[in-house]
Every structure is written in C-alpha cells, then in structure tokens.
Amino acid sequence: MTYTLFYSPDSANIVVRMALEEIGATFEALEVDRRENAQRSPAFLKFNPQGLLPVLVDPAQDEPLFETAAILLHLADAHRMLKPLDARARGRFLKWLFFLSNTLHADLRIAFYTERYADNAQSIAALRVPLRSRVLAHLVLLDAEMARHAGPWLLGAELSVCDLYLAACVRWAQLYPRGDALPATAVQALPRLAGLLQQLGERPAVRKAFAAEGIAGPLFLAPEYPANPVV
Ligand SMILES: N[C@@H](CCC(=O)N[C@@H](CS)C(=O)NCC(=O)O)C(=O)O
C-alpha cells in the first residue's frame, strides 16, 4: 500500500513526511507549487477545500486526509507506532497533540499570515508582539511538561508524533515571519525542549525527510532558511 503526500518544501507536510519516514511507510510525494498558488487550484481544492498543505491520500480511506494532527493520529493508529501503546497514556497523547494543533500551530499560523488578520503595516506589527509572547509561553509550558518525567521526548521515554509536530513548529517559529521570528536563544534557554530538538534533529529518518525537501544543516535549533524558500 502506498500513501500519497502532497507537499511544498518546509510546509506543514514536513511533519507528516517525518512520521512516514519514522514508520518506514511507502509513499509518493507530489509537489504543490506554492509560488504559483497551486494549493488554490481547482485540482488541489478537490483534495483539500481549504487550499492548505498537507494532504495525505491513504488508499484504504474513502477520502483524502487533511489537517496535520488528523493525519498524524490516523498514521499512529493505523501503524500502532509513534504513540503510547499503554491505553492509560491515550489521554496524555491526545491532549498534547491537540494542544500542538489548536494552540501552538494555530498561533504560529496567525504570526505567519498576519496580513490575513490585520489590514495595515502598523496593526500587523502590533499583532505580532503578543503572538511572539504567546508562542514563547507555549514553549515554556511544553518545557515544564517535560520536567514532569525523565524524557527525552514530550510524552516521556517513547518518541511520538507529538515530538515531530512540536519540533517543526519550533523550527518555523525561529524562521518566520522573516525579520520578526523568535530568537534561537529563547529556545536554547529551555533545556528539555532544546534537548528534544537536538536529539530529534540527529535521527536518520528525520534528516531523510528534510533532505527530500532540500533542507539540511541544523533542523530545529537555530535552523537555516531553505535554499529555495517558498516564503
Ligand atoms: N490547520 C492546518 C494548517 C496547515 C497550514 O498552515 N498549511 C500551510 C503551509 S505550512 C499552507 O498550506 N499555506 C498555504 C496558504 O495558506 O495559502 C493543518 O494543521 O494542516
């Protein structure tokens, strides 16, 4: 069985690509050219009417999947990997996955696309100030959560899709919006989170996922812009 992942370099699809590589799943990756706004083309809107990446086509499902967290949950359940297998940890897994999606990623999206939420340069700049504080507060909260156990991952000893999602969010927070991103020093000051990012960035499956999108160098701590950036 082969999945199809629709992607654009360094977009939210990278989270799904990391999961597919970690699982060892077979998949085909099809690029959607965001420079040409292909994510809003009628052909792509048939896969996701929101016009957003990622989309994953699972031939065993009756419809394409969109929403990063939904795709991650689907893959983790289908393969019984990258999630806690102890039923008592299901709630912990779900609450942090939804926090990453509904709160951290949602705030980052407003920071990345501020012009969709404010209509002039002054209000855009003003809106980015509390957003940066909010994102940092979310990272402090996640670092504190990690202090409750011995780590090294967000949920404890086992790597989960939450770690992949978290790491990508922290990467983007340090890169975007350009000129107004979170300083790497703010992330480096959070020791447990920084340890997670360091360890994840060394995993072969994770590096393979980024390399496939043309991204090398430090991935999650003081990351560099992709060679061929979309934004
Ligand atoms: N809630 C969505 C957000 C996905 C998202 O923000 N995708 C971005 C790329 S990182 C995108 O497709 N942006 C294109 C656009 O907004 O036009 C999810 O979790 O999948």
The ligand as a Tripos MOL2 file, in Angstrom:
@<TRIPOS>MOLECULE
LIG
   20    19     1     0     0
SMALL
NO_CHARGES

@<TRIPOS>ATOM
      1 N1         -4.6030   23.6430   10.1410 N.3       1 LIG1
      2 C1         -3.7920   23.1920    9.0300 C.3       1 LIG1
      3 C2         -2.7640   24.2830    8.6940 C.3       1 LIG1
      4 C3         -1.8720   23.8820    7.5510 C.3       1 LIG1
      5 C4         -1.0780   25.0670    7.0190 C.2       1 LIG1
      6 O1         -0.9650   26.1150    7.6560 O.2       1 LIG1
      7 N2         -0.5380   24.9020    5.8090 N.am      1 LIG1
      8 C5          0.2090   25.9660    5.1580 C.3       1 LIG1
      9 C6          1.6350   25.5400    4.8950 C.3       1 LIG1
     10 S1          2.5540   25.3970    6.3970 S.3       1 LIG1
     11 C7         -0.3920   26.2610    3.8170 C.2       1 LIG1
     12 O2         -0.8260   25.3620    3.1230 O.2       1 LIG1
     13 N3         -0.4320   27.5490    3.4640 N.am      1 LIG1
     14 C8         -0.8880   27.9850    2.1960 C.3       1 LIG1
     15 C9         -1.8850   29.0950    2.3150 C.2       1 LIG1
     16 O3         -2.2850   29.4640    3.4340 O.co2     1 LIG1
     17 O4         -2.2540   29.6040    1.2610 O.co2     1 LIG1
     18 C10        -3.0940   21.8900    9.3650 C.2       1 LIG1
     19 O5         -2.8630   21.6400   10.5440 O.co2     1 LIG1
     20 O6         -2.7840   21.1160    8.4560 O.co2     1 LIG1
@<TRIPOS>BOND
     1     1     2 1
     2     2     3 1
     3     2    18 1
     4     3     4 1
     5     4     5 1
     6     5     6 2
     7     5     7 1
     8     7     8 1
     9     8     9 1
    10     8    11 1
    11     9    10 1
    12    11    12 2
    13    11    13 1
    14    13    14 1
    15    14    15 1
    16    15    16 2
    17    15    17 1
    18    18    19 2
    19    18    20 1
@<TRIPOS>SUBSTRUCTURE
     1 LIG1         1 GROUP 0 **** ****
